[in-house]
Amino acid sequence: MSLDEIIQRLYELKDEGKVLFKEKKFGVISNNALGIYHGELK
């Protein structure tokens, strides 16, 4: 698997809802967060 394929797959897993949840609950603000939990990267 190439680097481009990996990056493309990460963007496919992107979850804006998780990003907003972390911003609201924990105050974590990031301009480039994908909202992917480590456990989902299998």
Secondary structure by P-SEA (a helix, b strand, c coil): ccaaaaaaaaaaaccaaaaaaaaaaccccccccccccccccc
